[in-house]
Amino acid sequence: MNSQYKEKAVIRIVDDDEGFGDAIRFMLKTDGWLVSYYSETGTFLKKDDPDVPGCIILDYQMPLVNGLEFQDILAHKGYRQPIIFLTAHADVDMAISAFRSGAADILKKPVSSEILLEAVERAVESDFAFRQKDFRIVRYQEFYDALTQRKANPQQRQCRVNELPNCTATWFKRTNGRDSSGQRL
């Protein structure tokens, strides 16, 4: 596991069983993770920042909103962190629904520390990989938009000549903005 992930990622625990939440939090902190614990979904939505990488460990059976409903709420609010369901009440239908909605893993309580730590590492690596991919897509889109804008506005192309290094700008002016075949650049 990349130690940089542990320094930047936050593992969020959302579980109404505070004793169990404290035990999981202690285990994760002992392994070097930054951890936030929330006993209520409403508190999580008020205090958590969806832009911080990491993952969410989510209990399935909680008061007011169950884990699957909360998973949908998180998706609508822009959360992209992988979700690990940790529950004593898993069944096949619940598992299918969770995975169809994008859950990273489903673990049954009680869970061994090795299995939970492996699931957290996979989820965090997945989140960082997604964020890196998303960043590249945004950068490619910015480059494409800039190129499209310059092609659509030739006068802007002429203005940008002043920004080029002197030798390139001199060549561009000398060739009147044409390439070796006479086509306009």
N, C-alpha and C positions, 0 to 999 in steps of 0.2 A: 504494500500500500504506500502510495506517495505521501510522505509526511506533510507536504504542502496542503494536501486535501484536509488533513486533520486540523491544520491551522486556520483554514478558511471556511470549512463546512460546519454547519450546525445541524445536529441531530435533534429533531423535534419529537417529543413524546406527547401524545394526546391520549390520556387514559384517566377514567374517573376513579380508579383504584389507586389512591395516593401511595399506599404502602408498596404496591407492585411498581408504580412509577418511580418511586425513590430507589428501589432496588435496581431497576434497569438504568436509571440515571447514574447511579454509583458505578455500575459495571462499565458503562460507556466512558465515563470520566476517567476511570482507572486505566482504560485502554488508550486514553489521550484525546478523546473526542470533546468538542464543545457541545454542550447539551442544554436544551430548553425544555422544561416540563410544563404542561398545561393540563389541568384537571377538567376543564370545560372547553367545548368547541368555541363558544363565544369569546372567551378570553384569548384563545389562540388567534382568532380573526382580528381582534383589536390590537394585539401586541406583536404579532410576528410579521416579518418582512419577507415577502415572496421573492425578492431579488437576491437573497442570501442563499448560496448553494447548500446542498445537504440532502437530507431525506426526512420523511415523516413516518414515525412509528405510530400507528393508529389502532386503537381498540375498536372492535366491531360493535359490541353492545354497550352503549352509553345512554344516559338519560337524555331526553329531548330529541336528539338526532342520532341515528345509528351510523356506523362507520361508512357504509355505502352511500348514504345520503350526504354525509359530510365530504366524501370523496367527490361527489358531483358539485357540491358548493365550492370546494377548492378549485376545481377545474374552471368553473364559471368566474372565479375571482382571479384567475391568472396564475395559480400555483402550478409549477411544472416539476416540482421535486417528486422523485419516486416515493411511492407509499408502500410501506410494509405493514400489512395487517397482522396484528398480534392478538389472538383471541382464544378464549376457551369454548366459544360457541360456533365454531366453523361447521358448515355443511357443504355439500357439493354445489347446491344452487348459489349459496353465498360466494363460494370460491369462483364459480364461473362468472358471476356478476362483477366481482372485484377485478378479475383479470381482464374481462371485456372492457372495463372502464380504465384500464391502464395500471393496475396494481403491479408493483415490482415483485412482491412475494407475499405469501400468507403463511404465518407460523402459528402453531398451536401452543397455548399456555399450558403448563409451564414449558419454557424453552431453555435449552442449554446455552450457556454463554458463547460457546464456539459457533453454534449455528446462527445465533443472532448477530454476532460480530461479523461473520462471513456475509450475511444478508445485508448488513449496513454497509460494508465495504463495497459490495457489488452495486448497491443502490447509489452510493456517493460517486463511485467511478462513472456510473451511467449518467448521473446528473452533470458532472463536469464534462463528459464527452458531448452531451447534448448542448450544453452551453457553449462549448467551443465550436461545434458545428453551427449553432444558431448565430454566433458572432461572425463566422466566415460568411454565412449567407447574407447577413446584413452588410458586410463589407463589399461583397460581390455586387449586391444590389446598388450600393452607393457608387461603385465604379461604373456600373452599367448606366445608371441615371446620369452621371457626369458625362459619359461619352455620348449618350443619346442627346443630351441637352446641347453639347457642342456641335454635334452633327446637324441638329435642327436649327441652330443659330450660328451661321458662318461668321457673322460680325463678332460674335463672342470669341471665335477661334482667332481672329485677327488681333483682338485685344490681348489675348493670352500670350502672344508672341513676346510681349515686354517682360513676361515672367520667365522666359527661357534663358538659359545661360547665353552669354554674348556670342559665342561661336555658332551656336545653333540658331539664334535669332538672325545673325548675319546671313547664314546659309538660307534660311527661310525667306528673308527679304530678297536676297539675290536671285532665288529661283522663282520668285513671285508666287510662292505657296503651291508650287507644282512639283510632282515627283518626276523621276527620270523618264517616264512615258508621257509626260505632259498633263497627267490627270491632276486636278486640284486636290490638295491634301485636306 
